């Protein structure tokens, strides 16, 4: 068949238009279109980069605990290096491809990034999801509502796969809700709210204080409960309440709380040494009383005197083996008197002393 000059010209015009829209880009630079990955609509799938590329370097163990807000890119570069500049898998229960685009386009240095957005617990048993985790060089858990992660992932093949990913010497990170579930103990936000320090201190066993254990099992965090958005949202009081309650329930005095400020990350290497990266002068906050609270009873305000709080800054080093801090950014002692938090060095001032640092 012979094409007319007019039709051939039309085809050339269409081809040029498609090239202008990006068809000339290599596969490694194009994001796959959103795709419902199961017939049941249990999750959505996105991808960018070359999924078949060889990982340039070897992987190394690492935990990246991000406190929410803007990403501290130096921390993410640290995680990308631990991932061998290979393939990142992002898990979330809301949103879309934002995090993978930030990994691939804004930070760079990864071969590919994939995103699974969960909307049902059945996705945590999906063969495609589990295969992606098995092949991932690094896993990142996005922010959102951690209660969804608990409902969708706890006691599933996915949670087992994440534990195995870390045992295999590959890094994992999380921000905000993603950080909240990485500790041995987690605040699950299972009541649908966001717990205020004042409420937690008035009754650490109250219905709003929904704590979860035996979910994920990360090295170096087996004695830790984590919290995020720390200084900005004045969460020191609730973290102290968490540790007080857990110590009572678990009959232990070796538990610790670690809170991370916004725009800040605590990165823990394979030897259990943590360092802080921050884009806003933030800290990681270590709460480790090493004893039971004075009064921690269901239905009553907390009393817990002499709680040590240590700030881990960019020049500090935190050993997760024994929770020793080299070159701490600050050290303080807090008292909780009948549900009211006080900084001994600043006098009685409720929670405002935390935000002032």
C-alpha positions in Angstrom: 0.0 0.0 0.0 1.3 3.4 -0.9 0.7 6.2 1.6 -0.3 9.6 0.3 2.0 12.5 1.0 -0.7 14.1 3.2 -1.1 11.0 5.4 2.7 10.6 5.7 3.0 14.2 6.8 0.3 13.6 9.4 2.2 10.6 10.8 5.4 12.6 11.0 3.5 15.3 12.9 2.1 12.8 15.4 5.5 11.3 15.9 7.1 14.6 16.6 4.4 15.5 19.0 4.9 12.2 20.9 8.6 12.8 21.0 8.0 16.2 22.5 5.9 14.7 25.2 8.8 12.5 26.3 8.8 9.4 24.2 12.4 10.0 23.5 13.3 9.4 27.1 15.0 6.2 28.0 13.0 3.6 30.0 15.1 4.4 33.0 13.8 8.0 33.1 10.1 7.2 32.6 7.6 6.4 35.4 5.2 3.6 34.7 1.6 4.7 34.7 -0.5 3.9 37.7 -1.6 0.3 37.6 -4.0 -1.6 39.8 -1.9 -4.6 40.5 -4.6 -7.0 41.7 -8.0 -7.7 40.5 -9.4 -6.9 43.9 -7.9 -3.4 43.9 -5.9 -4.2 47.1 -3.1 -1.8 46.1 -1.8 0.5 43.4 1.6 0.2 41.8 4.0 2.8 40.4 7.6 2.5 39.1 10.3 4.7 37.7 13.8 3.7 36.4 15.3 0.5 35.0 14.0 -2.4 37.1 16.4 -4.8 35.4 19.5 -2.8 36.0 22.4 -4.4 37.9 23.0 -2.9 41.3 26.2 -0.9 41.1 27.5 -1.6 44.7 26.9 -4.1 47.5 24.2 -3.5 50.1 24.9 -2.8 53.8 22.7 -2.9 56.9 21.1 0.3 58.0 18.1 1.9 59.7 16.9 5.4 58.8 14.5 6.9 61.2 13.0 10.1 59.8 10.9 12.4 62.0 8.6 13.7 59.3 8.4 17.0 57.4 10.9 17.8 54.7 13.4 15.1 53.9 17.0 15.6 55.1 18.6 14.6 51.8 22.0 13.7 53.4 20.3 11.0 55.4 18.6 9.7 52.2 21.9 9.7 50.4 23.3 7.6 53.3 20.4 5.1 52.9 20.9 5.1 49.1 24.6 4.2 49.6 23.6 1.4 52.0 21.3 0.2 49.2 24.2 -0.1 46.9 22.6 2.6 44.6 20.2 -0.1 43.6 16.5 -0.6 43.7 14.2 1.0 46.3 10.7 -0.2 47.2 8.4 2.2 48.8 5.4 1.1 50.9 2.5 3.3 51.8 -1.2 3.3 52.5 -2.1 6.7 51.1 -0.7 9.1 48.4 0.8 7.9 45.1 4.3 8.2 43.5 5.6 11.3 45.3 8.3 9.5 47.3 9.6 7.5 44.5 9.9 10.6 42.3 11.8 12.3 45.1 14.2 9.3 45.4 14.8 9.0 41.7 14.5 12.6 40.3 15.4 14.9 43.2 18.0 13.0 45.1 19.1 10.5 42.4 21.7 7.7 42.6 19.2 4.8 42.5 18.6 2.4 39.6 14.9 2.3 40.2 12.1 3.0 42.6 8.8 1.2 43.0 5.7 2.1 45.1 3.0 -0.1 46.5 0.0 1.9 47.9 -2.0 -0.5 50.1 -5.8 -0.3 50.5 -6.5 -3.8 51.8 -4.8 -6.3 54.1 -4.9 -9.0 51.3 -2.1 -7.1 49.5 0.3 -8.1 52.2 0.1 -11.7 50.9 0.2 -10.8 47.2 3.0 -12.6 45.4 4.0 -9.5 43.4 4.5 -7.4 46.5 6.4 -10.1 48.3 8.7 -10.7 45.3 9.4 -7.0 45.2 10.5 -7.0 48.8 12.7 -10.0 48.3 14.5 -8.3 45.4 14.6 -4.8 47.0 18.0 -3.3 47.8 16.3 -0.8 50.2 12.8 -0.4 51.6 11.3 2.9 52.6 8.0 3.2 54.5 6.2 6.5 53.8 4.2 8.7 56.2 0.5 8.6 56.7 -1.6 6.8 59.3 0.3 4.1 61.1 -2.9 2.4 62.1 -3.3 1.3 58.5 0.1 -0.3 58.6 -0.8 -2.2 61.7 -4.1 -3.4 60.2 -2.8 -4.2 56.8 0.6 -5.7 57.7 0.9 -7.1 61.2 1.2 -10.9 61.3 1.3 -11.2 57.5 3.8 -12.5 55.0 4.8 -8.9 54.3 5.9 -8.2 57.9 7.9 -11.4 57.8 9.5 -10.4 54.5 10.5 -7.0 55.9 12.1 -8.7 58.9 14.0 -11.0 56.4 15.0 -8.0 54.3 16.8 -6.6 57.3 18.3 -9.9 58.4 19.8 -10.2 54.8 21.8 -7.0 55.5 19.8 -4.5 53.5 18.6 -1.1 54.7 15.1 0.0 55.7 13.8 3.5 56.5 10.6 5.2 57.4 9.3 8.7 58.0 6.5 9.8 60.4 4.1 6.9 60.5 6.7 4.8 58.8 9.1 5.5 61.6 6.5 4.8 64.2 6.3 1.1 63.4 10.0 0.4 63.2 10.6 0.1 66.9 9.9 -3.1 68.9 7.0 -1.1 70.4 4.8 1.3 68.5 2.1 3.9 69.1 -0.5 2.5 66.7 -3.0 5.5 66.7 -5.6 2.7 66.6 -8.4 5.0 67.8 -8.2 7.2 64.8 -6.8 10.2 66.6 -3.3 11.7 67.2 -2.5 11.5 70.9 -1.5 14.7 72.7 1.1 14.6 75.5 -1.3 16.1 78.0 -3.8 13.2 77.4 -1.2 10.5 77.6 0.2 11.9 80.9 -3.2 12.1 82.5 -3.7 8.3 82.0 -0.9 6.3 80.3 -3.4 3.3 80.2 -6.2 5.3 78.7 -8.1 4.2 75.6 -6.3 6.7 73.4 -2.9 5.2 74.3 -2.9 2.4 71.8 0.4 0.6 71.9 1.4 -2.3 69.7 4.2 -4.8 70.0 5.5 -7.9 68.1 5.0 -6.2 64.7 8.4 -5.6 63.1 11.6 -6.8 64.5 14.5 -4.5 63.7 18.0 -4.9 64.9 19.1 -2.5 67.6 15.5 -1.4 68.2 14.4 -4.4 70.3 14.1 -2.2 73.5 12.8 0.9 71.7 9.6 2.7 71.1 9.9 5.5 68.5 8.1 8.8 67.9 8.2 11.5 65.2 7.4 15.2 64.6 8.9 15.4 68.1 9.8 18.9 69.1 7.3 20.7 66.9 4.3 18.8 68.3 5.6 18.6 71.8 5.6 14.9 72.1 8.1 14.4 74.9 5.3 14.0 77.5 3.6 11.2 75.5 6.9 9.4 74.9 7.7 9.4 78.6 4.2 8.1 79.2 4.7 5.3 76.6 8.0 4.2 78.3 6.4 4.3 81.7 3.5 2.2 80.7 5.6 -0.3 78.7 8.0 -0.7 81.6 5.1 -1.5 83.9 3.4 -3.9 81.5 6.7 -5.7 80.4 8.2 -5.7 83.9 11.4 -4.2 82.5 13.6 -1.2 83.3 15.8 -1.4 80.1 13.3 0.1 77.7 14.0 3.4 75.8 12.1 5.9 73.8 13.6 7.7 70.8 11.8 10.7 69.3 13.0 12.4 66.1 12.4 16.0 65.2 10.9 17.1 61.8 13.3 17.5 58.9 15.7 15.2 60.9 16.8 11.6 60.7 18.6 9.2 63.0 20.6 6.8 60.8 21.9 3.6 62.5 24.6 1.5 60.9 25.2 -2.2 61.1 27.3 -1.8 64.2 24.4 -0.1 66.0 25.9 3.4 65.9 23.5 6.2 65.2 24.2 9.6 63.8 21.8 12.5 63.1 21.2 14.4 59.9 19.0 17.5 60.0 18.0 20.2 57.7 16.7 22.4 60.5 18.9 21.9 63.5 16.8 19.1 64.9 17.6 16.3 67.2 16.9 12.7 68.2 15.7 12.6 71.8 16.6 9.7 74.0 14.4 8.9 77.0 15.8 6.1 79.1 14.7 6.2 82.8 16.1 2.7 83.7 13.5 2.3 86.4 9.8 2.1 87.0 7.6 5.2 87.3 6.7 6.4 90.8 3.0 6.2 90.0 1.7 4.5 86.8 -1.8 3.2 87.4 -4.7 2.8 85.1 -7.1 5.8 85.4 -4.6 8.0 87.2 -2.2 10.7 86.1 1.5 9.7 85.8 4.1 10.6 88.3 7.6 10.0 87.2 10.4 12.0 88.8 14.0 12.3 87.5 13.5 11.2 83.9 16.8 11.7 82.0 16.5 13.1 78.4 19.5 13.3 76.1 19.7 15.2 72.8 21.5 13.5 69.9 22.7 16.1 67.4 24.7 16.1 64.2 28.0 15.9 66.2 26.8 13.2 68.5 27.0 9.5 68.3 24.4 7.2 69.9 25.3 3.6 70.6 22.2 1.4 70.4 24.2 -1.4 72.2 24.1 0.5 75.5 22.4 3.8 74.7 25.5 5.8 75.4 25.7 9.2 73.7 29.0 10.7 72.7 29.0 14.5 72.5 25.3 15.0 73.4 23.7 18.1 72.1 22.0 18.6 75.5 21.1 16.7 78.7 18.1 17.4 80.8 16.1 15.9 83.7 12.3 16.0 83.6 9.8 15.4 86.3 6.2 14.4 85.8 4.1 15.4 88.8 0.5 14.2 88.7 0.4 14.4 84.9 2.3 17.7 84.5 5.7 17.7 82.8 8.4 19.9 84.2 12.0 20.5 83.1 14.1 20.8 86.3 16.6 23.2 84.6 13.8 25.6 83.6 11.2 25.3 86.3 7.6 24.3 86.0 6.4 25.2 82.5 4.4 22.3 81.2 5.4 21.1 77.7 6.7 24.5 76.4 10.2 23.9 77.6 10.6 21.1 75.1 9.7 23.2 72.1 12.1 26.0 73.2 15.2 23.9 72.6 
